[in-house]
């Protein structure tokens, strides 16, 4: 039984709207409302390389004559289904003191009871900027106001060849920040350690693996947000090792994860450097790993 069938069996009164029905509703709303002059879609549903499933958002933008009537009376979005909950990111930004121009654009992120999710925006006519996001498909243009654009492409999200400076910076950041991880583990400060791994160390490993993938594919693919598609181009055993770098809730588990990270980095960074014709500081790597070993065995007293 598919997820949609399971959901419909749980909520027989709330049948999940199909993709075709959703498009008809989105475009039909634009046709029926003279304030809406065009509608376009971006995001994963326009990306031919993205896996297709029922959890993909519908990223929809209505080009309107004036945004104010839409954000002042939010009941108009009820036509898309029964809302479970939603977020208004522009409202949140303004409440936090950020400058937000509602007259240019306003958005709602909506989770519906039937299982669909709609990331909906209204923007003033003339604000469309294709260069900002080339994963874009025009669904309706009443007045010919939208530019002629090519088929959606993920080109801007593809892995880019690094410069020598970018490569060396990634390597240095990886090996240097492990110093902070080591002392955090010795102190049993796991929240700090996980932050260092997530925001400073692992991103450098992702860069190295992404550059390897770029070299393997002539820099023609995207590994996706948070490297979620990286498994497509890595050997299965390498991907499994990478997943094991997400350590657990005790110090020994995290130490093990850290050394798996080091092993992956020290295996693929030199290979990547050689293929790029760049220098890899193997002495820095060896010294960092030796320090990690030393700190791991430091007595607590």
Helices and strands as residue ranges (DSSP letters): H 3-10, H 19-32, E 36-42, G 44-46, E 58-64, H 68-72, G 74-80, E 83-87, H 89-95, E 105-112, E 117-124, G 130-132, E 136-141, G 155-157, H 164-186, H 190-196, I 197-201, H 202-216, G 225-227, G 230-232, H 236-243, H 251-276, H 282-296
